[in-house]
């Protein structure tokens, strides 16, 4: 059984609120909320900062599955 670790799960388990994490990443609260809710993806530098903040390996933010979308948002793989 695989347990999926999410940015939200890490944030909550570390006792942080969204505003604190957004500030750590140097982004607005609105931007962070959109990223945490999966509406917008995290950039590589943000993933790096999250891994340092939570003291976890970067790899936990990635799944074994990769999908690519075309410019219309349609999965091509």
N, C-alpha and C positions, 0 to 999 in steps of 0.2 A: 504494500500500500504506500503510495506516494503522498506526502503532505506538501501542499503548495504553500510556499512562504511568499507573502505579498508585502509590498511597501507598507500597506495599512497595518497588516499584522505585526510587522516589525516596529512600526511607530507606536502602536497601542501597547505592545509587550514591553517597550522601553519607557512607557509613561510620558510620551511626548504628545503635544497637540499638533494639528496641521500647521498652525501659524509658526510654531517653533521650527518645524522641519523646513517650511518654505523659506524662512529667514536663513537657515543653515545653507540652503541651496542657492540663495540669492535670487529667488523668484517671488512673484506675488502669491498671496494666499489663493486667489482664484486660479492661477496657473497650476499650483500644487494640487488643488482639489481636482482639477480636470485630469491631471496625470495619475493621481491615486485612484480615481474612478475609472481609469482606462480609456478615457476619451482622447487623450493625447499621450504620446510615448515619452518616456524619459530619455534625455540625451546621455551620451556616454559619460560626460563629465559629472552629470548628476548622479548616475549610477555609482560612479567612483566615490563621490562624496557620501552617498548613502551607505556604501559598504564600510567606509571609515567611521561614520557616525554610529552605526550599529555594530561595528567590529565583526563583520561577517565577510566571507569571500564574495567577490563580484559574481562568481558563477551561480550563486543561488537566485539571481535575478533573471536567469535565462533558462528556458526549457529546452528539451531536446528537439522539439518541433520548431520549424521555421516556416513561416508563410510569407509570401510576397504578394502585394497587391499592385494592380496597375493604377494608372492615374485616376480611374473612376472608382477605385476602392474595391474592385473585384479581385478575389483570390485567383492567382495564376499558378500557384503550386499548392 
